[in-house]
Structures are given as C-alpha cells and as structure tokens.
Amino acid sequence: MGNLATTYQNIADILSYTSSKDTLEKTLSSKAFNWDNIVIEGSKHLVLPAIYCRLKSKQLTHLLPEELDTYLKEITALNEHRNLQILHQVNTLSALLKTHEIEHVFLKGAALISGDYYDDIAERMLGDIDILISNDQLDLAFQLLKDNSYYPIEQTLGNDFFEHKHLPRLKTDSYICAVELHRKLFVSYKEDTLSNANILASKQTINHIALPSPKHLMLHNILNYQVNDKGSLYNSINFRSAYDSVVLNNKDHVILGTTTKVIRKYFSILGLFFEDFPKTYESANFTTWFYSYKLKHLSFYRIWNKILKLTDFLWTIMGRIPHFIKNKDYRTALLKDRSRIIKYIRSVLKNT
C-alpha cells in the first residue's frame, strides 16, 4: 500500500472543514491519485459515506472515477435509509422512556444524528443505539424495553462475573438496531466530568431527544475511542471518531479547558492530519513521531500492533487468574464453556 500517511492525509483533507479546496482538487485530479487506498482505508474506518458526502459538499464528486462514484453513491444512499430507520427507532425509544419518566440521554452516533450534527444524515455509520440511564432506574428501563418487543441477546459468561458498562444488549424484531442501556461510560477508567449525574444534569434537548451537552459529547467521543476502543494503547487514529470530533467542533466550537494526557494524545495524533482543532490541545512529541514512523513503515506497524494485541490479551488473562483461583462458580462456568473459550484463544493467537 505504500506510505499510509499519504492516504490518511488525503482522507483528512476530504473530511476537514478547514482544508484548502483548491489544493484538494489538485491532489484528487492527479492521474496518479490512488482511489483504491481511499476506499480500503475509508471502509476500515467506517467513513466511506462521510467521504462521499464531504466530496459532494465541496463539489468535487466529478473527480471520482465513474464506477467509484456509482459505488459510493449507492452505499451512501443505503446508509441514509438505515439512519432514517434508526432515527425513527430513537424517537420511539425516547417517547417510551419519557412516558415512564426515566432519566436518560442518547449517546454517540445516535445522539449525533438525532441532534442534526451532520450536514447530511447519511454521513455517520452506526451500530447499536446507546442510552445512558439514571442508575436507580436502570432495571426499570431494561424491563420496560423487554415489555415492548426487546429481548436480551445471549451473553458470554463474563457478563455474570465482571461488571460491564452496560446491561446485556437488547434486540428487537420490530426495529433495525440493538440497544445498550448504560450504567456508566467506562469500566474502570475514571473521568469525573463524565459521571452519570453530571451528564444527566446538563443534558440538552434537540428535536425532542435528550442528548449530552456538546462538551460531554466531545469528551465521550474522545475517551470512548482512547479508552474503550484502546486507541491510546495502539497510538492510532480512527477516522470515524476523528470526524465526529471535527463535526462537534465545527458546530459547537467546544472549549474543553484543562485536558488530560490521554485527551492531549488524541488531539496530537489528529493534529498530524487535521487543522480543525486548537493547537493548544496538541503537541509534537514521541507519540506523534512514532505514529508517523509506523505509517511510513507498514511491516513494522503490523508487527508492533500484533505485539500490543497479544500483550493486552495476556494482561487480561492474568487479571482473570485471581478470580479463577478464588471463585468456584467462575471455575465451573469456565470449564463448562471451555470449547468456546479455547476457540476464542486460538483465534486471538492466530490473528497475532
């Protein structure tokens, strides 16, 4: 694939609200421009619809090869249709929770499309609908959804022995998305600003939907990637998260104030490709130098990520050993579920 940094810069320039349109047009017009790399990486990062919408907004879709234009137009249309269905589901869930006076806010992608944060609803690709619920109403909300066509998806044994940030995922045959009711935003990471009480106390209502404040939306987007998705561990960028930050900053001009090391690390990586954020949030350091090095040396990048993945997996296993020794029920459950666990371990080792 060559220098991945070049592909990443091209994607960032397409998504950015501050990049030069003239410079981008000149880059995309080159006969040597590699659209295949844009599609491959855009697909990995779940931003192909966003790329097409931003090219359309910048009036640059005429530069796309004809077949690629047709392809991107089709998947963007499909994503628009899906998001309209999700938006209908969000409105139905919102009405249900309000009727029963359950304190809540919608999170992540569901919040962003409900709050009209994107110029085009087709831009954002979503998985589940995430909802933060007041702790004392969590069980009530879970039962309420079960009484309204939702049913829990079978969980792994870890759900019975370790605390999760959300209850078991709820699925329904009536709507397109599964729903996760959150008791908190992180398993062990502490961020007082993003406590349930703070988020619910400062929520905003847009289009009759309860959403976190702009600052909380931005902080959660950053830390969800850095902590829950382990972006900080892998020292990398994810363009879906990056574009969400770009959109939030462009619309609300969020001022974060004092930032932690993990947040500065996030913006430092984004600062390699985007100029949409205040420079005070970022700094050139070993983190940025090392990431640039990895992008230019892909063989090393792949080996390094495999080492990190294996180390992280082994660290998790080591953390479970005390539970295995002390908890008889956990030992029994592991032995009963050993076929699945052995299969999972083999898949992790195979992929590293």
N, C-alpha and C positions, 0 to 999 in steps of 0.2 A: 504493500500500500504506500510505501514511501514515508515521507515526513507527515505524520499525523497532525502535527502542529499547524501545518498549512490548511488542512481540511477543517480543523477546528476553528481557525481564524475566519475562514470563508463562511462557515455556519454562523458564527457570532456576528459577522458583518451583515448577514441576511436578517438575523433576528433583531439586531440592535436598533434603537430609536435614534442613536446619535452618529452612527457610521455614515460616511460620505456616500451618497447615492451615485455620484459620478464615478468615484473610484471603484465602487462595487460593480457598476455597469461595465466598466472597462475590464475588470477581472473576469466577470462572467462571459464576456463577449469573446474572450480568447479561444482560439481553436484548440489550444492545449488544455483548456479547463476540464478537469475530471469530475463530471457529474456523478459517475458511479460511486466515488468516495463519499459524496454528499448524501446519496441515497443510503449507502451502507451504514454510515455513522448516524445519520438522521433517524433511521429506523431503530438502531440500537438505543438511541436516546429518546425515542418516542416523540420526536418533534417534526416528522415529515409534514403533517397538516399545518403546523405553525410556519414551517419554511415556505410552503406554498402560499399561505395567507399573507405572509410578510412580503414575498416577491410580488404578489398581486397588489398589495397596498403601496409598494414602491414602484408599481407599473413596470415591472421587469420580467413578467412571465413570458414575454415574447422571446426572451433569450433562451428559454428552455427548449431542448430537443423535442420534436413533436410527440414522440411516443412517451417521453417522460412527462410532458405537460398533461397528456391524457391520463397517465397513471396517477399523478399527484392530484389531479382534479377529481378523479374517482374516489381515492381514499379520503380526500378531504370532505367530499360530499357524504360519504358513508359515516365519517366521524361527526359531521354536523347532525345527521339524522340520529345517531346514537346519543349525542349530547342533548338534543331536544327531548328525547325519551327520558334521559337521566334527569333533566330539569323538571319534567313533569313528575317523576318519582320523588324528587326533592320537595316539590311543592306539596305533594300528597303527604309525605312524612312530616313536613313542617306543620301542616294543618292538624294532623293526628296528635303530635306532641303538644301543640298549643291547646288543643281541646281538653287535654288531660293535665294542663298546667305543669308540664315537665320542662325544667330549665335546661336549655341546650344551645349549642351553636354547631353549625356545619363547618367542616374543616377542609383544608387542602383544595383539590380540584373542584369538588362540589361547591365549596364556598366561592371560589373564584369565578366559576361560570354563573352562579346564582347572583353574584354581585356585579355582573356586567364589566368585569375587569379586562376582558379581551375585546379587541376591535371586532373580532369575528368569533362566534361561539364554536366554530369548527376548529379553532387553533389548538385547544387543550385536549389531550388524550387522557381518559380517566379509567381507573379500575373499579375500586369499591367506592361506596359513599361512606365517609367517616363522619361521625357525630360525637361531640363531647357532651356528656350528660352530667348533671349535678350528681355528686357521689351518693347522696341519700335517696336519689330517685332512679338509680341505675337498674336495679332489679325490676322496678315497676315498668320502666321503659322497655326492658327486654321482654317482659311478659306481654306488654301492650302490643309489641310487634308480632309476637307469636300468636296473639289473638287476632291478628289482622294479616294472615296468609304467609307470614315469615316463619321459617324453621331453621334451627341450628345446623350448620354443616359439621360433619364428623371431625373431631379434633384428635390431635396426637396426644399421647399420654402426658406430655409436658404440661398440657393445659391443666391437669389435675394436681400437679405438684409444684409448679412455679408460677409466680404472678406474671400476668400479661398486662399490657397497657389497655387492652380492650377485651370485652367478652367474646365468646365464640361467634364467628361470623354467621350472619343470618341471611338466608337466601329466600327468594320467593319466585313462584312461577308466574306471578302477575306482572312483574317488572323486570328490567334488564340487569340491574346491579345487585350485588350482595351488599349488606350493610354491616358496619362495625361500630358498635357503641363503645366509646372510650371512657375509661375511668380516669386516665391520665394520658399524657402525650409521650412519655418516655418510661422505660422500665426502671432504670437505675440512675440515669443522668438527672442532675438537679439544676433547674432553672426557675428561680422563684417568680420571675416575671410571667412565666407561662403556667402558673398554678391554675387549677380549675376555678378557684374563687376569683382570681384576677381577670381571667378571660371572660367568665360569665358576667362579672360586674361591669366590664367595659365593652360589652358586645354592641355591635351596630346592627340595624335592621335595614336591609336593602331589598326592594321588591318583595317585601313582607317575609323575608327569610332572615333568620338570626345568624349573624356571622361574627367572627372575632374582629377586633379593631384592626385597622391597617397595620399598626406596629406589631400586633400579635400574629397576624397573618404572615408578615415578613419573617419574624423570628422563628415561627414554627416551620415555615418553608426551609429556612436555612438549617435549623437544627434537626429537622426530620431527615434531611439528606446527610448532614455531617455525622449525626449520632445513630439514628435508626437504620439508615442505609449504609453507614460506615464509610461515608465519603472522606471523613477526616483520617481514618485509618489508611485508606487506599490513596489518599492525597491526589484527588482527581476531580474532574468537573462532570456534572450531569447537566445536559442542556435543557432538559425539561424543568428541573429545579432552577437553573440559571435564568431561563426565560420567564418563569413565574416571578423571580426577583426583579427582572427588568420591567415587567408589566406593572408590578406593585409600585416600584419606584417611579415609573413614568406617570402613573395615575395619581398616586397619593403623596409622592415625594416624602416618603417615610424617613424620619430622623430617629436613628436608633440610640444616639447618645453614646454612653460608655459601652464598649464592646469587649467581649471575652476573647481569649486566644483562639478558640475554635471558630468563632464568627469572623475574626480577622483573617484566619487561614482561608476560610471560604471566599471572602472578598479578594484576597490576594491571588487566589487561583483564577477567579473570574476576571480580575484586573489584567491578566495576561492577554485576554481576548476582547473584553468589553471596556468601553469608556463611559458607560451609563451611570456609574456609581461614584460617590465622593471619594477622592483619593485618600481621605483621612481614614477610611475603613481598611485600607490595604497597605502592604509594604513588601518591597522586593527582599527576599531572604533565601535561605537554603531551600525552603519548601517550594518556592516558585522556580528556583534554578533546577532543582531535582525533577520537578514535574516536566519542565521544558526538555530536560535531558531525556527523560523516559519517552516523551512523544517523538523525539528525533531518533531514538534507538529502540525500535519496536520489539526486537528479540529480547533485549534486556527487560523491557516493560512487561512482557508476558511472563518471563521467569520470575520477576520481582513480585508480580501480583499473585502468582501461584504460591510463592513462599508466604506471602501475607495471608492468603486464604487458608493454607494449611496450618499456619501458626495460630490464626484466630480459631480454627476448628479445634485444634488441640487444647487451646486455652479453655474453650467451652467444655470439652470433655473433662479436663482437670477440675473445673468448677463443679461438675456433677458428681465427682468421686465421693466427697463427703456425704452427699445425700444417699448415694448407693450404700455406703457403709452404715449409716445411722438409721435409715428409713426402710423398714422391712417391706412396707407396701410398695415403695418405689422399686425395690429389687424385684419383687414379684411381678410388677407391671412391666419392667424391662424384659424380664425373661419371657413373659407371655407375648410381648411384642418384638421378640428378638429377630424374627425374619425381616420385618420392615426396617429395623434399626441397622442390621447387617447390610441390607441392600443400600440404605442411605449412606453408610460409611464407605462402602465400595464406590458409590457414585462420586462422593467427595474426593476420595483418593484418586479415582480415575481422572477426574477433571482438573486435578492439580499436578 
